[in-house]
Amino acid sequence: MKRLAAITAIVGAAALTLTACGSSGGAQTGSADEGSITWWGWTPDTSVADAYIAAFNEEYPDIEVTYRNFENGDYKAALRAGLQSNSGPDVFDIALGGDVADFGTFGDFGLDLRPALEEQLGDDWEDSFNFPPDGLTREDGSVAGLPMGGVAAGMIWINQTMFDELGAKVPTNYDEWVAACDVFAAAGKDCLAMGVIPGRSFAMETWRSIVSTIEPGLWYSALEGEASWDDPAFEEGLEVLAQMKEDGIIRDDVTGLAQYPDANNAFLSGQAAMVQMGTWYAQYSREQSAIASMEAAGVSSPTPFVQVPIPFPEVGGNPGTIFGELDYGLAVNSRSDAVAPATTFALWLTASEQGGQIIANAIDLIPGLKGVEPQWDDLGLVDPEVQIPAIQNLWAEAAASSESRNQLVTPALAQAFDVAVASVLEGSTTPADAIATLVASTQG
């Protein structure tokens, strides 16, 4: 009750400030323990969000939460339109960087949540989180979003069941990758599912992973401005990517596909043996989540397969680099008419032990709140003996990562990456010319 009273007082003061500044929203803040709110995001999947909301409603039965999930490429435009009107969400996902919902574009729309954090966790609230919240903190020290948890990328997820049934060897280098793909092609299966449509592409992360095996650390050095994008390793990485298409590792029509839903559905439906996704893909290791996702991918009466992460094959001669950071935060729309219940929901999910545990058990995020971890034996994994050590090892590597994923990637740079990859894979541009265009765009 003390926390609820504090939230009411905090959001009430915020509403007065917003009204004085001429904002059309925030004047009706609602009750901290009842009301109806909407939550918009590109993540988590709807089934995971429903589990979060159900757990929240066990403690706050009078706050109705409606979740709306968007494809990655659709979220930014929808969120921009919603936040600039009075029809937007009460709670919304916000990212550190990248081209989905970056802090630089949407940070000013978030209510300052620092007072609520200090009330619940104390003045040293930042020490309660595994991932630094500075990427969601404005220059004046106000906090635009609450850390949900972290993710890392740079690994490959494989259908271990398919590998075993077809007798394919898990690849560790380029030649072994081609050999495995030949096995899958003979069985009428795709090898590495990928989508390259700009704005909906993860192919730049494949490019980044390739470069990391050629010259470890170079990509992040370029993001930090300490190396140039015209370093030969970047062009070599695009050459390898183009060769992957020639050798059948990725499909010929890859430039007409999106990572979501096309590549995602190809892997989950059993059409493709591999996909490059991040740690968030661990959620499909759970039997319940696997069944729901396979049904969503068009499989009737699905039988879940065993999926596990593997290191990116050493196509350039060195082990690949895992890169990760705080994935996203929950922001409260400062123009919302339900600021109080929205703050209650966001704070409970991100900054309470109960919320932290339900996030951990969904295993689509590395928990943001310290002191919680998945209840491994109770997750209902398809094959716990195989999957638990694989996921635990992956998370340990992700926690040790020294390279961020998107925090230093501006929307313009993300677009330039997408253009470089797409133009090379469609054959309209040579790797050398693609790099020249990329360098010109970064200097402009």
C-alpha angles and dihedrals in degrees: 000000000000089000092049091050090050092050091050092051093045097049092041090058090046091052091054090051092049093048091049089052091054099255114156093217140053096054092107102050098172128210122314092228105036141038142078123282138175125221122200125194147141087224148074108042113254093253091055093045090051089055090051092050094046091054091047091051091056086069099028106032093164097060110085113204121195116193124205117193122203132192110254094250094049100046102078096054093044093048093048091052093045096049093047090056134042092257097076130110127282091221124025140179116251128186132206095237142325126089105293107073107333125190092236091062102035107023095098092059093064124096114240103261098179094100091052091048092049091049093051102035105019133244091304092055092135089070089063093070131077094214124054110254094208091105089066096042121099124225092260091057096255116137118233098183142020117234112252098182145287138277135191133200137192098093134099126233116215136194096239091186091059092046090053096044094050096038095239120159118235103248123240098172140022099271092049089049092055091047092052091048090053089057092052093045090054088055092049094254132128118240113212113013111217140163123204106178103134113255091023098055133117091176091103087066089054088052090048091050091050091051090049089059090050098046115001115222095013097110093054091045088056091049089053090049094246095111133037126245088229091069106129092241091070092055090045089053091056090048090055090048091053090048090053088062092048092050095048099251088122128026125268091235094049093124090063094054133080125217087234120067101357105049092033092053093044091058098040093047092053096248093116128043098210142025133182107234133138135249091289087076090072087086090077090061087077112089094226093049091043093055093047093048094046090051089050088052090057102265115139117213092356126202108211116238127212111261123186136172121247131185116267106266114261095249092157097041100262134084112269122251124243114217125193149150143156102324102206145324137223115248127192113225107243089211094054121123088213102053095141100055090037090056091047090054096045093046094047094050097046107027108032127083091234092053092043091053095051089049091049093050092052086061093204089110135039098241115266094204117074120238099037130096134164118287088237099190092051100048097095095232119185091239110005094182091060102030104044097062091041093053094041090053091048092051092049090054091046092051089052094050116124096190124081120223108214109351093098095037112100119203089251092053092047089053091049090053091051092049092050093051096042095047093051095046093048088051097237095115135035118235089248093054092044090055091048090053091047093051091048091051093050092049093048 
